[in-house]
Amino acid sequence: MKKPGISILYFLIGIMSIILQNQSSFYSGFIAKALIIPVLMILFLVNINPLTSRLHMFMIAGLFFSWAGDVILEFSKNNGNIFILGLACFLLAHIMYFTVFFITPGKNSILSNRIWLLIPVIIYGVVLVSCLYSDLAEMRLPVIMYAIVILTMLTGAINRKEKVKKESYYLVLAGAILFVISDSVIAINKFSHQFESSGIVIMSTYIVAQYLIIAGYIYQFHNVKPDQISR
């Protein structure tokens, strides 16, 4: 991967955002968090150039909606409407990601001969929603819809098995799993059982998840000529 210094900067900013999130100054933590995804965008653009493929554009859109979600959720602590807007941004980010995963050229193995791999994904979704259901009230429908979308994103990551190189596959899959964990902890902490270290768990899994997804996607096109990329 080109420019490893950008990766180092990404994680340094991520660690800073975790350290600052519970400090008295709102703006220092906010600025650090707002810089996380833009640095990842720079890493993406340095390694994926030119942006000639619709796959690349969907990934950039996914990063943009993730950034918007990060920024908006910082203002949502006492406002349910803003929280819904932030949730919608991340919903769109996941839609962008799973669109890329499913339309990547190659065999959709999970829909043909690996359908059994959906069983643990479905079980996880049912257990998560069941645990949260009685506490969701008017948020039941949005949270259930969101759960369906993030698990579809995870399904899409699993579905890349026979489409991409092994390194790309496992990096993206690990990132997708961590993203699901991060979003699950957000839901549990907000609607069911709050716990003191939730912010650290949420942000650390989120930061690593986004990086692994982007790194895995970059490896997908490592040593691939531009004219070999699907448009």
Long-range contacts (C-beta under 8 A, 24 or more apart in sequence): 1-43, 1-47, 1-215, 1-218, 1-219, 2-46, 2-47, 3-43, 3-46, 3-47, 6-39, 6-42, 6-43, 6-46, 7-43, 7-211, 7-215, 9-39, 10-36, 10-39, 10-40, 10-43, 10-207, 10-211, 11-207, 11-211, 13-39, 14-203, 14-204, 14-207, 17-203, 17-207, 18-199, 18-200, 18-203, 18-204, 18-207, 21-199, 21-203, 22-199, 26-74, 29-74, 30-71, 30-74, 33-70, 33-71, 33-74, 33-203, 34-67, 34-70, 34-71, 34-74, 36-67, 36-70, 36-207, 36-210, 37-63, 37-64, 37-66, 37-67, 37-70, 37-210, 38-67, 40-210, 40-211, 40-214, 41-67, 43-214, 43-218, 44-214, 44-217, 44-218, 47-218, 48-217, 48-218, 48-221, 50-226, 52-226, 52-229, 52-231, 53-229, 53-230, 53-231, 54-103, 54-230, 54-231, 55-100, 55-103, 55-104, 55-229, 55-230, 56-229, 58-96, 58-97, 58-99, 58-100, 59-96, 59-97, 59-100, 59-214, 59-217, 61-92, 61-93, 61-96, 62-92, 62-93, 62-94, 62-96, 62-97, 62-100, 63-93, 63-210, 63-214, 65-89, 65-90, 65-92, 65-93, 65-96, 66-90, 66-93, 66-210, 69-93, 83-190, 84-142, 87-142, 87-146, 90-146, 90-183, 91-145, 91-146, 91-149, 94-149, 94-150, 94-152, 94-153, 94-179, 95-149, 95-153, 97-153, 97-156, 97-176, 97-213, 98-149, 98-152, 98-153, 98-155, 98-156, 98-157, 99-156, 100-156, 100-217, 101-153, 101-156, 101-157, 101-159, 101-160, 101-172, 102-156, 102-159, 103-230, 104-160, 104-163, 104-164, 104-220, 104-230, 105-163, 105-230, 106-160, 106-162, 106-163, 106-164, 107-162, 107-163, 108-159, 109-159, 109-161, 109-162, 110-155, 110-158, 110-159, 110-161, 111-159, 114-158, 114-161, 117-158, 118-155, 121-151, 121-154, 121-155, 121-158, 122-151, 124-151, 124-180, 125-151, 128-184, 128-187, 131-188, 131-192, 132-187, 132-188, 132-191, 132-192, 135-191, 135-192, 136-191, 139-191, 143-187, 143-191, 146-183, 146-187, 147-187, 150-179, 150-180, 150-183, 151-180, 153-179, 153-180, 154-179, 154-180, 164-220, 165-219, 165-220, 165-222, 167-216, 167-219, 168-216, 168-217, 168-219, 168-220, 168-222, 169-216, 170-216, 171-212, 171-213, 171-215, 171-216, 171-219, 172-212, 172-213, 172-216, 172-217, 172-220, 173-216, 174-212, 174-216, 175-208, 175-209, 175-210, 175-211, 175-212, 175-213, 175-214, 175-215, 175-216, 176-209, 176-213, 177-209, 178-205, 178-206, 178-208, 178-209, 178-212, 179-205, 179-206, 179-209, 179-210, 179-213, 181-205, 181-209, 182-206, 182-209
